[in-house]
Amino acid sequence: MSVRGRRITIAGRVQGVGFRPFVYRLAHEFELSGWVYNASGVVEVEVQGDLDRLDGFARGLIERAPPLARPEIVADAAIDADPMDAFEIRPSQAGAEPEIHVPPDQFLCDDCLAEMSDPAERRYRYPFINCTQCGPRYTIIRAMPYDRPNTTLKDFPLCPDCRSEYTDPLDRRFHAQPLACPACGPSLRFRSGPRTLDDNEEALAAAIGAIDGGQVVAVRGVGGYHLVCDAGNERAVASLRRRKRRPHKPLAVMVPMTGDDGLDAARAIAELEPAVAERLADPERPIVLARLRESHRDNGGLAPGVAPGLVEVGLMLPYSPLHHLLLGGLGRPVVATSGNLSGEPVLTDPSQAEERLTGIADAFLHHNRPIQRPADDPVWRFNSGRMRPIRLGRGNAPLELDLPISLDSPTLAVGAFLKNTVALGWRDRVVISPHIGELDSPRAVEVFGQVVEDLQALYGVKAERLACDAHPDFPNSRWARDTGLPLSRVFHHEAHASALAGEFGLVNNDILLFAWDGVGYGRDATLWGGEVLYGRPGRWQRVASLRPFRLPGGDKVIRQPWRTALSLSWHGGFDWAAAPNVDPLLKRAWSSGLASPWTSAAGRLFDGAAALAGVADEASFEGQGPGWLEALAGRGRRLDAPALALREGEDEDGILRADWSPLMAWMADGSTRRADRALGFHLAMGELVGAVIDTLSPRHAFRHVGLTGGVFQNALLSSIAIEQVARRGMTTCLPSKVPVNDAGISYGQIIEAAASGNNSGNDLQK
């Protein structure tokens, strides 16, 4: 005799978030029988019972899903089935068509935090407490489906108490794959020279004591190591900077959770706008750039060396049990910067960390839970009314998005050279990896290769085509060529443009797009970066650009922006009174083009402007001068700076060119306050957006104006540009899902390759 039932398939983020035990408890609540199991990324459910109860159960699957879940019912059919006496959770099964969703790493949930703080609990002060709603995911998964044998916890057999929790469907730790306790789980180890402590409490106390004493401690976390020191101790901060050879780049600060909403310690340091506070407290637990309070800019709290020259600081809350214990024991903020050699991916292995960080760290706080792959902290900034990502990482990556263009062939995009990420697209889905870093070291290239393999393995998708940057010499582009797979070569700024069009669903609309960044390989083999493109993915046309200028010394200009400033003065025919004395051979090389490539890059123009204004003629990291210039502009008065005149057809490209010469001469004029010049420069660059629209709108039909490239991380510039667009009755598109900088290039390569016909079998040699 058959009974009435429903067969339901749920897709989305339903693995690693406690979804099966939730389904089990929901079925018991509605007094239904049946079963649930994982099947290659989807959850299959069969339930039997009264019709009204079946309807309520189906609604509850979505309306009452666990906080970390993102379920979507993709199939729901009435069935007649053999009766079952109870509801059960069946073992995971492999499906023919994987619909896998890899969960990012999660923060420590409130329930586990309360349990860890309760002396009566057996996990009291245990640094690896977790449940189905929190704990590591992406960084411990070795294979899918997400079951304990497929994680790095497989070699930690569960004790009887943990086994009882793990197998009890009514327990919140039912099938919590990273499940652990002091009796059976991972543990801490403190090392400082010959001293080794393996007891959790002793190791923790030693680390807290070292930080309190002004030392730098390398702490192994969820996705890798942090270099940690007292954020209020200027000597400790200066020592960390000196040892890491990072003299100016801002350092992230982790603050204790205090107050009703956990943000009192953060508010003591920074002014938290509602959107900033919300993102800071988000389960993702990212680094969030927040505006420093005046007292802290006057050294009233944080060490002045934490974020020199800036009015913002990167803050984050503790997100792992170990972080809570460290911050709780110390009672004040700490610097928590990536545990790596600058530019490389974060280190994950204890022996490698001790080898490579010796000389930077005074001590090490290790643990023995293996990290399968690195995941650095994500970074967000408030820009033009909302939070926007600067870096993808632990907590929000792999970032899964729907594709606006369906792919017939699975495609892997290998991204940019700087801020590298990789993206894997198939059918109507794409996943973007966490931040990998600059591909200028053997370790970075090694991690790049690992992430390429891992993404395909975890999602059960083998790439049949590749997409890479058109630059011929990038290591990831060479790697792509060497595979022998069909390859789409995508130009840098067209990838930026297509990433924006993809995010906003404008792949079938012509738009005007400003692609402003450092430098990228252009169609004429020069270094682009101040471009205006018109069209749509697969059909971009360069319609305007900045007046080109030479970069004397090539890549040296990144660390020595005075070189760019000199070049601008030579091109523009104006005097720079504060110019450094240089070898006359430099100008001769510049004149002849020797080691002095042409560029139209807005990012390099910002560098030159900062040097001309005396803000930063040397730089220890890319973007230092522009960042300081933006901070300084906040104290400026609105003066009439020279506009960038638009000239047409003066060069062989025949495109609209913006002449920066009068503006740069004004930036070099020391009779005007530096802050006023800084603001004037931003106003002139933002107003250029309006002038270009006015000139091009009679010739090209568009209603949307896109802003993309790393220069538009600049919140001041973006706000001015958006105002210019709004005045003309048009809609501005500034990315808020995918980073506007080179971290979004891999996603743009997927969109551009698809739109350009990569599924037709043509190798795109654009």
Protein Blocks (a to p, Z undefined) as FASTA:
>chain_A
ZZdddddddehjfehklmmmmmmmmmmmnopadddddeehiacdddeddfklmmmmmmmm
mmmgcfkbccddfbdcdddddddfbdcdddddddfbdcbdcdddddddfklmmmmmmmkb
mkgoiakbccfkgcjfklmmfbdcddfklpcklmmccdfklmmmmmmmkbckgoiakgcc
fklmccddddehjbccfbfklmmmmmmmmmmnopacddddfkoccddddfklmklmmmmm
mmnopakbccddddddedjkopmmmmmmpccdfklmmmmmpmklpaddddddfklmnopm
bafklmghiabdcddddfbfklmmmmmmnopacdddddddehiacdfbfklmmmmmgoja
mbdcddfbdcfbdcdddddddeehiacdfbdcehiaccddddfbdcfbdcddebjfbhpa
cdddehjbccddddfbjcfbfklmmmmmmmmmmmmmmnopacfbdcddfbfkbfklmmmm
mnopacddddfklmmmmmmmmmnopambccddddddfbdcdfkopachiacceddehiac
cfbdcdddddehijmmmmmmmlmmmmmmmmnopacfklccddfklmmmmmnopapacdfb
fklmmmmmmmmnomamcdfbehklmmmmmmmmmmpccdddddddddehkamnopacddfk
lmmmmmmmmkbcfklmmmmmmmmmmmmmmmmmmmmmmmpgcfbdcdedjklmpmklmmmm
mmmmmmnopacdddfkbcfblmlmmmmmmmmmmmnopmnopacdZZ
